[in-house]
Amino acid sequence: MAQRQAATKVRLSDRTIKAIEPPSSGVGFVYDTEIPYFGLRTMASGIKSFIYGYRNASGRLHRVTLGRWPDLTATAARRRAREYAAKVADGKDPHEEKQARCRELRLSELVEAYWKAHLSKLRSGHEAARYLRKNLLPFVGGSTKPAEITRRDIIRLIDNKAEGSPIAANRLLTHVKGLFRWAVEKEEIGADPAAGVKRAGPKKEKARKRVLSVEDIRTVWEALPTTKSMTASQRSALRLILITAQRPGEIMGMRWEEINWIDRMWEIPEGRTKSDRAHRVPLTRLALAEIEKLGKQETGFVFPSIKNHRFAIMALANAARRNREHFGIERWTPHDLRRTAVTHIPADRFVKSRIMNHDDPNVSAIYDRYEYDDKKRAALNKWDAKLRGIISGEAGKVVSIS
């Protein structure tokens, strides 16, 4: 049990909280000088959380966690503490209200609330939601009440996932911790069952360096039409990653309205790229042919799921993984196709960085970025010709790009 330190008083503000040192061990409390029982709980780990204490009608003391600093500012926490104080003054019991809410809430409802309030606003939110829906809900049970989920349940979930995919187990734990941490801070549940659960997968995940050889590229290209459990749009998405050298997530999120057919340009808007910066990708002959075979549309996703939603990145990776024996080469992932394209593109590092939309402190003006369109197109056209030579078995022959 954590040892408690003697409590002190100070007017809680973001400035004073920043200066508060965590205890060397155990738990420390600092209470506000203005609002009774409004305070800050500090842990030896450095975590600081706002709390509010009160006594119910029977005289029992309850302490409610308002939220974690600095995610919750001192001003917002002070406002929340006053709301609790008003409830108590009206004879209400915030702790009992919270417990009643927790008793009724089901895990599937919590996951959907987390999606709507938080994940849907994140670029990686679709992937996090998929992990929770495909792993947490089936394992624990969607109708299970979060208050009934134990730390042991989470450990079993992660260990089970790690048996087949250690790295995916690490990803799953990250998303599960995010869910329950959010739920506690929003007072949807009273305790976090994932707190303290450690990774079952490798502590350090080595960065992949897989680059497909010319023979591997030809093998994958020729084997794609006969893959199993893979849709036509997924096959085209994999080819397009290799053709354009763009991120799998950005390819899967491609929309018809982003394609400028006149300029033969894919114009990715700001906010939909990893760098949060608009990006222009010249479309070569192979790229246009791959997109056109899906049937031109005015709007919507170029690579939609069955329900016309955005395909999850992992769905593409899983489709490739299921066909590993069919391809008959060393394991590869969709991102490996991007790395392969960048490696084979006949251009200098600067032009490659422009194609990849990597940050460059030397290129800041919008007109500068447009100036590189011609260089990007020239490099991608050369790669297009080289790629067509590879898949036709004439890798050493320059193929016309007219």
FENBEL-V584081 format. One record per pair of residues at least 12 apart in sequence whose C-alpha atoms are under 8 Angstrom apart, sorted by the first residue. I is the first residue (numbers start at 1). J is the second residue. If there is no record, write none. Layout:
i={I | I}
j={J | J}
This chain:
i={2 | 2 | 2 | 3 | 3 | 3 | 4 | 4 | 4 | 4 | 5 | 5 | 5 | 5 | 5 | 6 | 6 | 7 | 7 | 7 | 7 | 8 | 8 | 8 | 9 | 9 | 9 | 9 | 10 | 10 | 10 | 10 | 11 | 11 | 11 | 11 | 12 | 12 | 12 | 12 | 12 | 12 | 13 | 13 | 14 | 14 | 14 | 22 | 22 | 22 | 22 | 22 | 22 | 23 | 23 | 23 | 24 | 25 | 25 | 26 | 26 | 27 | 27 | 27 | 27 | 28 | 28 | 28 | 29 | 29 | 30 | 35 | 35 | 37 | 37 | 37 | 37 | 38 | 38 | 38 | 38 | 38 | 38 | 39 | 39 | 47 | 47 | 48 | 48 | 49 | 49 | 49 | 49 | 49 | 50 | 50 | 50 | 50 | 50 | 50 | 51 | 51 | 51 | 51 | 51 | 52 | 52 | 52 | 52 | 52 | 54 | 54 | 56 | 56 | 56 | 56 | 57 | 57 | 62 | 64 | 65 | 65 | 66 | 66 | 66 | 66 | 67 | 67 | 67 | 68 | 98 | 98 | 98 | 98 | 99 | 99 | 101 | 102 | 102 | 102 | 102 | 102 | 102 | 103 | 103 | 104 | 105 | 105 | 106 | 106 | 106 | 106 | 106 | 107 | 107 | 107 | 107 | 107 | 107 | 107 | 108 | 108 | 108 | 108 | 109 | 110 | 110 | 111 | 111 | 111 | 111 | 114 | 114 | 114 | 115 | 123 | 126 | 127 | 127 | 127 | 128 | 130 | 131 | 131 | 132 | 132 | 132 | 135 | 136 | 136 | 139 | 140 | 140 | 146 | 147 | 147 | 147 | 149 | 150 | 151 | 151 | 151 | 151 | 154 | 154 | 154 | 155 | 158 | 158 | 158 | 158 | 158 | 159 | 162 | 162 | 165 | 166 | 166 | 166 | 167 | 167 | 167 | 168 | 169 | 169 | 169 | 170 | 170 | 170 | 170 | 173 | 176 | 177 | 177 | 180 | 180 | 180 | 208 | 209 | 209 | 210 | 210 | 210 | 210 | 211 | 211 | 211 | 211 | 211 | 212 | 212 | 212 | 214 | 214 | 215 | 216 | 217 | 217 | 218 | 218 | 218 | 219 | 220 | 221 | 221 | 222 | 223 | 223 | 227 | 227 | 228 | 228 | 229 | 229 | 230 | 230 | 233 | 233 | 233 | 234 | 234 | 234 | 236 | 236 | 237 | 237 | 237 | 238 | 238 | 238 | 239 | 240 | 240 | 241 | 241 | 241 | 242 | 242 | 242 | 242 | 243 | 243 | 243 | 243 | 243 | 243 | 244 | 244 | 244 | 244 | 244 | 244 | 245 | 245 | 245 | 245 | 245 | 245 | 245 | 246 | 246 | 246 | 247 | 247 | 248 | 248 | 248 | 248 | 249 | 249 | 250 | 250 | 252 | 252 | 252 | 252 | 252 | 252 | 253 | 253 | 253 | 253 | 253 | 254 | 254 | 254 | 254 | 255 | 255 | 255 | 255 | 256 | 256 | 256 | 256 | 256 | 256 | 256 | 257 | 257 | 257 | 264 | 264 | 264 | 264 | 265 | 265 | 265 | 265 | 266 | 266 | 266 | 266 | 267 | 267 | 267 | 268 | 268 | 275 | 275 | 275 | 279 | 280 | 281 | 281 | 281 | 282 | 282 | 282 | 282 | 283 | 284 | 284 | 284 | 284 | 285 | 285 | 286 | 316 | 317 | 317 | 320 | 320 | 320 | 321 | 341 | 344 | 345 | 345 | 345 | 345 | 346 | 346 | 346 | 347 | 351 | 351 | 351 | 351 | 352 | 354 | 354 | 355 | 381 | 384 | 385 | 385 | 385 | 385 | 386 | 386}
j={25 | 26 | 27 | 25 | 26 | 27 | 26 | 27 | 28 | 29 | 23 | 26 | 27 | 28 | 29 | 28 | 29 | 28 | 29 | 30 | 31 | 29 | 30 | 31 | 30 | 31 | 32 | 33 | 30 | 31 | 32 | 33 | 31 | 32 | 33 | 34 | 31 | 32 | 33 | 39 | 40 | 74 | 74 | 75 | 70 | 73 | 74 | 42 | 43 | 44 | 45 | 46 | 47 | 42 | 43 | 44 | 44 | 43 | 44 | 43 | 44 | 41 | 42 | 43 | 44 | 41 | 42 | 43 | 41 | 42 | 42 | 81 | 82 | 51 | 52 | 53 | 54 | 50 | 51 | 52 | 53 | 78 | 81 | 51 | 52 | 68 | 69 | 68 | 69 | 65 | 66 | 67 | 68 | 69 | 65 | 66 | 67 | 68 | 69 | 77 | 63 | 64 | 65 | 66 | 67 | 64 | 65 | 66 | 81 | 84 | 85 | 88 | 88 | 91 | 92 | 93 | 91 | 93 | 95 | 95 | 185 | 187 | 80 | 81 | 185 | 187 | 184 | 185 | 186 | 185 | 187 | 188 | 189 | 190 | 189 | 190 | 188 | 145 | 146 | 147 | 188 | 189 | 190 | 145 | 147 | 145 | 145 | 146 | 142 | 143 | 144 | 145 | 146 | 137 | 141 | 142 | 143 | 144 | 145 | 146 | 137 | 142 | 143 | 144 | 142 | 183 | 188 | 129 | 132 | 133 | 179 | 179 | 182 | 183 | 129 | 272 | 312 | 312 | 313 | 314 | 175 | 312 | 172 | 175 | 172 | 175 | 176 | 172 | 157 | 176 | 157 | 153 | 157 | 189 | 189 | 190 | 191 | 193 | 193 | 193 | 194 | 195 | 197 | 193 | 194 | 197 | 197 | 170 | 172 | 173 | 199 | 200 | 200 | 200 | 201 | 201 | 200 | 201 | 202 | 201 | 202 | 205 | 201 | 199 | 200 | 201 | 199 | 200 | 201 | 202 | 199 | 194 | 194 | 195 | 192 | 193 | 194 | 336 | 336 | 339 | 332 | 336 | 339 | 340 | 336 | 337 | 339 | 340 | 343 | 336 | 337 | 340 | 390 | 395 | 390 | 329 | 390 | 391 | 390 | 391 | 393 | 327 | 327 | 239 | 391 | 391 | 326 | 327 | 323 | 326 | 322 | 323 | 319 | 322 | 319 | 320 | 294 | 303 | 304 | 303 | 316 | 319 | 290 | 291 | 251 | 252 | 303 | 316 | 334 | 337 | 290 | 287 | 290 | 334 | 337 | 338 | 337 | 338 | 340 | 341 | 286 | 287 | 341 | 383 | 384 | 387 | 281 | 283 | 287 | 338 | 341 | 380 | 337 | 338 | 339 | 341 | 342 | 355 | 356 | 338 | 355 | 356 | 335 | 338 | 313 | 334 | 335 | 338 | 312 | 313 | 272 | 273 | 302 | 303 | 310 | 311 | 312 | 313 | 301 | 302 | 303 | 310 | 311 | 268 | 301 | 302 | 303 | 299 | 300 | 301 | 302 | 296 | 297 | 298 | 299 | 300 | 301 | 302 | 298 | 299 | 300 | 282 | 283 | 284 | 288 | 280 | 281 | 282 | 283 | 280 | 281 | 282 | 283 | 279 | 280 | 281 | 280 | 281 | 357 | 358 | 359 | 357 | 373 | 355 | 373 | 376 | 373 | 376 | 377 | 380 | 377 | 377 | 380 | 381 | 384 | 384 | 401 | 384 | 334 | 333 | 334 | 332 | 333 | 334 | 333 | 383 | 383 | 379 | 380 | 382 | 383 | 379 | 382 | 383 | 379 | 372 | 375 | 376 | 379 | 376 | 372 | 376 | 376 | 401 | 401 | 398 | 399 | 400 | 401 | 398 | 399}
